[in-house]
Structure formats: C-alpha cells, structure tokens
Amino acid sequence: DAGITQSPRHKVTETGTPVTLRCHQTENHRYMYWYRQDPGHGLRLIHYSYGVKDTDKGEVSDGYSVSRSKTEDFLLTLESATSSQTSVYFCASGSLTSGEQYFGPGTRLTVT
Amino acid sequence: QQPVQSPQAVILREGEDAVINCSSSKALYSVHWYRQKHGEAPVFLMILLKGGEQKGHEKISASFNEKKQQSSLYLTASQLSYSGTYFCGRSTEGNEKLTFGTGTRLTIIP
C-alpha cells in the first residue's frame, strides 16, 4: 500500500475558526487530491495539485484553499469553518492516467 | 454532473452475482471503480481506459461502452468480503480530475 497519511484524524471546531488539514505521501506522486464525503453525495473533489505550487479547483472548492510547498505535503485550509463543512475529508495521491489513486484514512471534521 | 449509479443498493446471498452500472452525461475518457468499507478509505478496483485498456484486480471484471458512456462492474460468485459501497469515477480526456458517482451499497449475506 502507498504511504499516505492524514492529520488530524478527528477534529471538532467552532463556526468561524480556521482549520488546516494535512496530507502527507511518501510515494513521490505528482498528483494529490482533496475530497469530501457526505451521505448521498459520495466523494466530491475540492481541490487538486499537479505539482509543487500548482493547484486547481474541483467541483466544491468554495470556502476552501490549498497549498503544496513540497511534493509530499498537501494542505487543505478552511479559512472560516461553517457547519456545512462538517464532513469526512479524504486525501489521495497518484495519477489517473497511469492507474490508481491511493486514499488516505480520512479526517472526520465536525463544525459546531 | 456526477455519474449515475444503479442500483443504489443491493442485497445478495453469498455465491450470487451482481452487476453495478455507471452512466455518465459527459464523454468518458476513463472509468475508475473503487470499493469502500464502512469507516475505511476507498480502495482501487479497476480502471478502464478509452480504447479498451483495463487495469485492475484479477477477480474483478468490468465493461466500458464509450458510445453509451456507460460502464458496468461484474461481481461473480460473491463473497462476504465483497460487501461495501462501490463507487465509479469518470475522467474526461486530458483531465486529471475524477468525478465520482453517489455509490452502490452492496450487502452480502451468508
């Protein structure tokens, strides 16, 4: 299995506070992704990165920003958390054209 | 728009076969299938590329109809370990983004 970790694994925060989730991969993958998973919606892409400092928006990017300063790290920031951002967040790395995406274990975020 | 998966849920007895369908309103370049068990991360099953190439696990088979913009996943002689939610994801040409369907929950009972 690819080495991909997420931190924290669980977080409870209050509305209006900033939150940063971290994803770390040890496979030297060029592409990294952030998804959120909600009941009835499956997995939805928030942002993705195709290299260091190269990022692009996904289908549900409003309210989120990302940064990638190193190949192995991809950060997701909620500038001012809202209750609608309560979700399970998955990070993934890998290339679609060459094969599979490897998913991290997920972060359960609750915004109260 | 997200791909549409059918059925949304299915219950099978061990040893029975299942077919899960994935339909896209956009032209497909590749279709990816993942399985997710409760509380765990999605795990890759198979990728089907435009032109017929397939990569994946030996015991899983799938089809890809480019003209109909559909893919189907075939699970034969199901085992208890096949239980989980199956997701298809589609990419369009020249695009490294996947759009996932809403999932099909498969339950295998003894």
Interface residues (C-beta under 8 A of the other chain):
Chain A: Y31 Y33 Y35 G40 H41 G42 L43 R44 L45 Y48 Y50 D56 G58 E59 F90 S95 L96 T97 G99 E100 Q101 Y102 F103 G104 P105 G106
Chain B: Q2 S30 H32 E40 A41 P42 V43 F44 I47 K55 F87 G89 S91 E96 K97 L98 T99 F100 G101 T102 G103
